Structure formats: structure tokens, C-alpha cells
Amino acid sequence: MAVLDNLAIIKENISEACKRSNRRYEDINIIAVTKYVSCERAQEAVDAGVLHIGENRKEGLLNKRQALSDDKVIWHFIGSLQSRKVKDVIDHIDFLHSLDRLSLAEEINKRAKKTIRCFVQVNISGEESKHGLKESELEDFICRLKDFESIKVIGLMTMAPFTDNEQEIRQIFRRLKERQTYIQSKNWEHAPCTELSMGMSNDYQIAVEEGATYIRIGTALVGKDE
Ligand SMILES: *Cc1c(COP(=O)(O)O)cnc(C)c1O
């Protein structure tokens, strides 16, 4: 299906979710996750008006950056980032969704030539396979980030477990929202923490209802090449 058609469905779903939860549609940013698809397909997303593009690997990011023709594109790195790859990607991204350790913060601070807007990744579900900090570690971790002038903590990110239990997913998103509100209430200058990166193809409607401001959509928007 054309990206434009998928996008129309997604926008409609977001709009419905906003109505159900009394939120404003303008507060939701759609990130097209293009890691499964070609540069041509990614360009289709940009042409459809989705200017936020997300990749989870260095190679994918650099390829897409070279190929896409629109200087208004905003680049998101959504995968876990190895410290040794920071120098190759950091000046090519606007947002990082996976800040999860001090050693990574240190490396970013050493390499970045501009301020990087970061989401701190939280492993709310506690699944072993998932990256991210425990909720109990979050406050101390974010407090320590004040020493790194290139890092601005704009919000929190999580991934829900892969399940069709809607209640379980909703609880995870709700807990991330609670943590975000709490950190925001600290009024730390380096960590305004006003944003929530949560929701993917299977659960973005729930995420919107629970307060997401950035949703990361791959399959449902651009599809998946085999
Ligand atoms: C791949 C990926 C997505 C998008 O997944 P879909 O289910 O295809 O929408 C979102 N977030 C992260 C961190 C990902 O790695």
C-alpha cells in the first residue's frame, strides 16, 4: 500500500485516540521508522509529509541520510547505540531515543558538536531482553546527566512487551508517563523531560491515549521489505 494511504489511516486512528483521551492532535509527532525498507520507500514517507525519520543502526542511518532529499528531515536514532559508534552517528542525528548509561553519555558529550535531544530509555516491563534503566535508577541517572553539556533530556522512552494484552501494555505506558511527570516536576535545567516516546505499529493508539508525544511507526506506515 502507498505510504500516503497508510498515513491517512494512522492519522485517523491518532485523531480518534486523541478524542478518547482529550488530547490535541498537534501534540503527537509521527516518526517513520524506515529500518526495514529501502531509501525509495523512505523518501515516499518524506514526500507524504512525515519529516521525522527513525533508524536503529549506523549503516541504515547513514544510507538514508545520504539518499533522502529534503533538508527539513529530522533524524532520530531509536536503537541501542554502542559507544564506539557514537562518533560516526552523533552529528547526523537530532534525537536519540536510547540513552541508557553514563558511559554512553560521556562519549556523546565528547563527540557531539551540537546539543543532542535525548530520551532516556526505561525498561518498565523488566523483560531481560530489553534495554533501558529500571524505574528505580532513573532519577539518580538523570540527575547525573547535568554534567554533560551536549545532552538535553527532553523525555523518556520505552518499548511495551510484545503481547496482545492491552491492559498490560497500557499499564507500562502509564507508568512511563508517571515517571516523566515526576522528573519534569524537578525542574532540572538539563532535563525538561516534557516528552514521551512510546507506541509502535501495534500499540500506538494506546500510547497516544496514555500521553505519547512521539510515536515510532515502521510496519504500519512504510511496511516491511522481505
Ligand atoms: C523497529 C522499531 C520500531 C518500529 O516497529 P514497528 O512495529 O514496525 O512499528 C519502533 N521503535 C523501535 C525502538 C524499533 O526498534
The ligand as an ORCA input file, in Angstrom:
! r2SCAN-3c Opt
* xyz 0 1
  C      11.624     -1.230     14.800
  C      11.291     -0.287     15.883
  C      10.077      0.421     15.872
  C       9.006      0.256     14.814
  O       8.445     -1.029     14.857
  P       7.072     -1.380     14.090
  O       6.450     -2.428     14.933
  O       7.454     -1.864     12.747
  O       6.231     -0.160     14.034
  C       9.862      1.338     16.904
  N      10.768      1.522     17.891
  C      11.934      0.855     17.939
  C      12.887      1.120     19.051
  C      12.234     -0.079     16.947
  O      13.402     -0.737     17.005
*
